Amino acid sequence: MLLAFFLAAGVGGVLLAGLAVPLATAAGTTTNSAMSLFDDLPSDLNPTRPSEISTIYYADGSVMANFWYQNRINVPITQISQNIQDAIVAIEDHRFYEHNGVDLEGMARAMVNNVQGGDTEGASTLTQQYVKNVFVEKASQLELTDPAGAQELYDSATAQSYGRKLQEARYAIQLEKRYTKAQILEGYLNLSQFGSSVYGVEAASQRYFGHSANELSIAEASMLAGIPQSPNNFDPLRNPDGTKARQRLVLDAMLLRGYIDQAQYDEAWAIPIETLILNQRPTRAGCDVAGISAYFCRYVVQELYNNPAYDAFLGSGDAARQTALLHGGLQISTTLDPHRQQLAFDAIVEQVPVNDPSGVNMALASVEPGTGRIQAMVQNTNFGNNPTEEDPEQTQVNFNVGHSHEGGAGFQTGSTFKVFTLIEWLRTNHALEQKVPAQIDFYPRDTWNISCDPDYRADYEVRNIEGTWRPQDITVMEATKRSINLPFVWMANQMDMCGVTGVAAAMGVENGNGRPLAVNPAAVLGTNSNTPLSMATAFATLAAGGVRCDPVAITGISNREGEEFTIPPSECTRAIPEEVARGVTHALQPVLHQGGTGFRAAIPGRPAAGKTGTANLDYHAWFIGYTPQLASAVWTGHSEGDVSMFYSTINGRYHEQVYGGLLSAPAWRTYTEAALEGQEVLGFDAPTQVTIEGEKVDVPHVVGRSPDNAREILEEAGFSVLISNNRVHSNAPSGAVASQSPSGRAVKNSAITLTLSSGPAPRPAPPPAPPPEQAPPEQPPPEPPPAEGGEPPPEGGG
């Protein structure tokens, strides 16, 4: 046998002097002197912990989704049943506890058999198999970062050659000098493949039997131990008959080696494979298993892949980040409250069900003011990339976010964007009770101040979408409550448009495509395409007294070694003065009152503020609202773009128009009321009277003056001037100021409307002369008395 072994080695071209001495002790244990011949072997094997499942958790610790390149859960040998340890040793390497990594007796027998033309035998010990698996695992972990290197390493580790076998043997001997048998067996059981897509004994036990590896019975252990020789052929789910036959060989080996007796053998053999795997747990990886939270799950994944804050412990670059998630056994805690998530989903599908025949979609994003923690992120679609006739709206696009997080391009926000004009209005020392014009509907290009990009200036004609009532003047408070367009366009025209969009950006508003907000005049009424999450963030800034906090999805990350990584907190910065935030909130609360456009969002007994928004032609309808504890944005529309919702039948009800207060507002109320149930009722801090009423000053009296002179006087006093298109008769000369409104005292920086004179009223024409008097008509003479006994005279006679 020894001679045959040397011949086989020679034929293979791999006989090395270092193996000659161990051969002399083939029948026994290798001596220390023989082992010392391998001291110069490479020491870079260093088995690292195998790839392991990464898990994303909800805020309450429940599992949202798992991710893996290989479905594996590493466990220590103390948590692995002795039954599976015995079964593996019996079938794979019964001399495991006797050799020092290489079983020369078995190797010689295999080589003789192979040379003589018998069935090919591997003769690899458990340690050698472990060495091979370690290099295959190292190759798999390189696939994303170094594909060429991974392939080269894999080919080297799996080459069918005596050279590779000898290299395995050399590494195995070195490995046994460093690790105990228990450590090697633990590594083998965690690394080996136990089916077409199952790795490690713990994942296999849970997959096939529904319990941990420390509970494996003899029947279960003998089934599992037979799989690693050919994981695909002996997969019990695919080939139960082949698995059963292989199990018998394992049981035979266990009986032969004394690990079980005949009674245990018979009991284990009597159980069909189908019965053994009756409690199997199907396993799937990825966000599609997260149900209604799949879109948030993908948001978290994109944060892990792209947020530079994680470079220090996840590496930089896409490949390194993907490797960390798919191989690293990361434990990722998130902000998502599963209870609130379900409440949010229920609230939107109550208004627009999944796959509603109208094709209308709805999405809701909710954040916590002052922290930026995302509380809910839902939409009325099923997650997936294969729409069908039964599920036509299925999509992987997250309507709540932009392209950076696998979302869309955003949606026009309509009148919700008026809030930023209101903010800039107060920030530039105006007041809520100021009266502003409500009838001007055309603004020439040269009247716009767009300092950051003058090319955006353009003629702009505007009309009221949400109502046609057009008073002469209206307070900013009333214009906000009723969402009247014309006053807000006038307000923006009096300021720098770059201030309006600039404050929106500072509060977190983003376009879905990632481009800067456009500063054209129409932007006042929400023509930018913004994401619901960014709008919720901006309104949460108001709830937090002007402090903007970036959205946060991840609260903790640890790796497979249990090392906790420091998660950078949400970046919270002051975006607007606190007094301005209080003033805006004061103006947005009546929106939810009777007569306001968002009255359907009112929550009895709980202060709230918000704003409706409806894009042109009812393309998109919004409600964004907040309490001190919660801010949420609800969008309704067609996800594919600007499609009118006029004359739509949604959820079985026909609507001529679909505006922000119709569906989005009640969805917001339903979610918010339930999400805050049991929490303290908090109110908002009130603004100062100056913010509400403004600083009142005397208004110069300019009646009778020329328009130019009147304008000069009023502007010098801190007022803006409007000239009414109407003319009235007055004692003032024609063309002079006939009246001004307001007069007496008014809020500083107010607009004073001047009405010009058309001159004195003309004298009234004298009344017409009465008609001349006419003579009374001549009376006929009296009739004579009738003759006695005679007839009255004939008619007309006389």
Secondary structure, 3 states (H helix, E strand, C coil): CHHHHHHHHHHHCCCCHHHHHHHCCCCCCCCHHHHHCCCCCCCCCCCCCCCECEEEECCCCCEEEEECCCCCCCCCHHHCCHHHHHHHHHHHCCCCCCCCCCCHHHHHHHHHHHHCCCCCCCCCCHHHHHHHHHHHHHHHHHCCCCHHHHHHHHHHHHCCCHHHHHHHHHHHHHHHHHCCHHHHHHHHHHHCECCCCCECHHHHHHHHHCCCHHHCCHHHHHHHHCCCCCCCCCCCCCCHHHHHHHHHHHHHHHHHCCCCCHHHHHHHHCCCHHHHCCCCCCCCCCHHHHHHHHHHHHHHHHHHHHCHHHHHHHCCCHHHHHHHHHHECCEEEECCCHHHHHHHHHHHHHHCCCCCCCCCEEEEEEECCCCCEEEEEEECCCECCCCCCCCCCCECCECCCCHHHCECCCEECHHHHHHHHHHHHHHCCCCCCCEEECCCCEECHHHCECCCCHHHCCCEECCCCCCCCCCCEEEHHHHHHHCCHHHHHHHHHCCEHHHHHHHHHHCCCCECCCCCCCCCHHHHHCCCEECHHHHHHHHHHHHCCCEEECCECEEEEECCCCCEECCCCCCEEECCCHHHHHHHHHHHCHHHCCCCCCHHHCCCCCCCEEEEEECHHHCEEEEEEECCCCEEEEEEECCCCCCCCCCEEECCEEECCCCCCCCHHHHHHHHHHHHCCCCCCCCCCCCCHHHHHCCEEECCCCCCCCHHHHHHHHHHCCCEEEEEEEEECCCCCCCCEEEEECCCEEECCCEEEEEEECCCCCCCCCCCCCCCCCCCCCCCCCCCCCCCCCCCCCCCCC
